[in-house]
């Protein structure tokens, strides 16, 4: 299969707008689950307001959050897909620009030194475009994640040593969730990366933070860590918007990788309550949009 790059461009545009306006079903279900279990009156009131805001945004065709974020596109290419990688990336960038200009969206992307804003949601090496490969055959998937600054500022890395053990991992994660407090707009998804190198570890944390709720780490040790940390985080009392309650996080989600015998990196990447994402799947039959 050779994907139509004009269709890719159009999909990149649509995905950005869709992600900003429609919250995935698993996140809505996560809100309902937290609302049903919240025991703190203030926390319950704040959750109700959040749930109402989501409904109003979708009913009125408005953005879920004013922060349009750093645009991230994760591309997975099947083994029977024939595509010019450079042209594919250019098509995605063009679609991102068009979404910002034609919708229009507030551009949140600036040069890191001059702070100049091109008003396209693009800049040097942005949008962030990640490429991976699968054995899915004639399938091309593009996932779009707009990552707001409030949650992205809740990003942390520690180069632990093996002697720190699992307790060192848990302590670091809990400490950083407490440090972030209400600044990351809880309830959150706490993504945790363990292992690899420093850069791989931080990437794993973001992959974990953007996984659908209800998914489980395919490493049994990572899955066990998810269960333990989810319980621990929701016992902290931070609560919705940091104002107290049981609902600090929808979940803690973990991804792991092998690492060096003398180190054990641990990274945290937090996703705010507006955990936005959208997905386009290209096959010979056409393109399908979802989450």
N, C-alpha and C positions, 0 to 999 in steps of 0.2 A: 504494500500500500504506500502510495505517495500522497501525503496530505496536501490539500489546497492551501497555500500560504495566505491567500486572501481570507479564507475561512478561519485560519488560525488568528489572523489579525482581528477579525470581527469577534471571535470568541474571547480573545484577550481583553478587548474593550468591554464586552458584555459581562465577563466574569468579574471585572473590577467593580462595575456598577452593582451587579447582583450581590456580591459579597458585602458591599457596604449597606445594602438595603434589606436583605432577607437573612434572618438568622437560621442556621441549620436546625433541623428538627431535634437532633440529639441534645442541643443546648437548651431548647425550649423545654424538652422533657426533663433536663437537669434542673431547670428552675422549678418545675412542678414538684420534683422529688425533694428539693431543698425546702420549698415552701411547706410541704407536708410534714417535714421532720423538725423544722425550726421551732425552738421553744422560747426564744427571747422575743418579747413583744415588739421591741424596736426593730430587731432583725426581721421579724415577720412583716412589719409595716414597710420596711425598705424593699424587701423582696417583692411585695405586692405592687409597689410603685414601679419597680424595674419591669415586672411582667406587663404592667399596663403600658409603659413607655414603648416596649417592643411591639405590642399590638397596635398602638397608635401610629408608630413609624411605618409599619407595613400597610396599615389601612389607608394612610395618607400618602403613600409612595415617597416617604422621606428617608433620610439616612438614619441608621441606628445610632451613630455617634458622629459628632462634628469632626473628629480626627480621622482623616482619610488614610493616615498611616504611611509607612514605607511599603510600597507594593512589592510583593514577593510572588514569583511564579515558579512552581515546582513542576518540571516536565519529566515524564517517564515514557521512554520510547521502547516499544515492543521490538522483538528481534526481526520481524518481517516488515518493519517500517523503513522506507527509503526516504530520507529527508536531508536537505542541506542544513546542517546545524547552525551555521552563521545566519543564513536567511531566516531560519526559524526564530532565532533570537531577535532579529531585526523586526520581524512581523509582530512578535509579542510586545516589543518596545513601542512600536507604532500604535498598536491597539491600546496600550496603556496611556499614551499621549492623547489619543482620540477620546478616550473616556473622560479625561480631565478637561479637555477643551470643549467637547460637544455636549457633555451632560448639563452644566459644567460642574466640576468638583473643585474644592479647595486643594491646591497643591501644597503638600506639607514637606516637600523635599528641597533642601538648600545645599549650597556648597559648604563644606565643613569649616572653611576658613573665612571666606568672604561673606558667607550667609546669603549669597545671591540665590533667588528663587526663579527658576525658568518657567514656572507656572504650567508645567507639563506632568508633574509627579515623576519626572525623570531627571537624571543628572549623571555624574561620573559613576559608572558601574551600577546604576539604579535605573530601572527596576532590578531587583536581585533575581537572577534566573538560575535555578539549579537544574542540572541535567542528570538523569539516572536512566537505567536500562532494565528491562524485564524480559521474561520468556513468554509474554502474553501473545506473541504473534503480531497480527495486524491491528495493533491498538496503540494509540497515542493519547496519553492523559496529560492534561494541564490543570494543575491546582493553583488557585489564586488565594493568597492570604494577605490582607492589609494589616500590617502590624503597627498599632498605635504606639506613641512614645511613652505613654503612661505605663503600659505593660512592658515594653521593650527596655525601659529603664530598670525594670526588675530582672536584670540579667547579671549572673554572678559566676565566677570560676574560681575553684581552688585546686591547686596541685597537691592533693593529699599524698601521703606515703602509705605503703602497704600496712605499716604498723598501726595506722589509724583505724583500719578495719571497717566493718559495716557501721559500727557506732559513729565513726568519724563522718561517714556519708550522711547518716541521719541527722547528726548534730548540725552539720553545715546547712542542710536543707531547711531544717526548722529555724535556725538562726536567721537565715536570709528571708524566709517568709515573715518572721516577726519584724525584721528590719524594714521590709517593704510595707508592712501594715496595710493601711487603707490607700496608699499612694497608687496601687496597681488596680484599683477599682474592683475589689472582690464582690461576689464570689469568683474565684479564679480557677484556671487549670494550671497547676504547677508542673511544668516539664522538667524532668531531671535526666541529665546525661551522665553516665558512669563509664569511665575507661577511654580507650583510644588515645589520641594526642589532644593537646589543648584545643585546637581548632575543630577536630572531629567531635570532641566532647560537647562543645558549645552547640554544634550543629545537631547532635543527638537530642540535646535538651529542647531545642526548638521543634524538632520532629515530634518529640513526645508531647509538647504543649499544643500541637495542632492536630493530634490524633483525635478521632471521634470519641465522645464519651461512651463508655461501655466496652471499648476495646481494651485488650490486655497485652502486656509485653510478652513477646514470644520466647523470652528467656525466663525459665521458671524462677530463677533467683531475682530477676528484675520484677516479675509479677508479685512475688512475696514482698519485695520492698515497696511496691505500689500500695499494697493493702495496709502495711504497717504505717507508712507515711501519711496516707489519706486519713486514717483514724487520728494520728497525732496532730496533723494540721488543723483538723476540725475540732480539736479539743483546746485550741489556743484562745478561743473567745474573741478573735478579731472581728469576725462577722461581716455581713454585707456593708460595703463602703467603709469598713474599719470602725463601725460604730457599735460593735458588740453583737454576739450571737453565735450560733452553732455553724453557720454557713460561710465559713472562710473560703472553702474551695469546692468546686464540683468534684474534683479528684486530683490526686497526684499521679502522674504518668511517667514511666521510666523507659529509657532506651539504653542498652549497654553495648559495649564493644571491647574486644580484647585490648590489652594495654601492655606496657613494658613492665618487667619484673620489679623495677625499682620505683614505680610511681603508680598513682591511681587518681587521675583527674576526676573531678566532680563539677558539674555545671548545673545551674538553675536558670530556666527561662520561663517567665510567667505570662500567661494569656489572661487578659481582663475578662469581665463577665460578658462583654460583647465579643464573643469568640467567633469571629467572622471568617468564613472561607467559602469558596465555590469551586466547582470542578467541571471541566468539559472533557468528554471521552470521544475520540475520533475512531471510527471503524469504517470499513468499506461501505457500510449501510448509511453512514452519515455521522452527525455529531449529536451527542446527548448531554444535557446540562443537569447538574445536581450538586451534591455536596461531597 
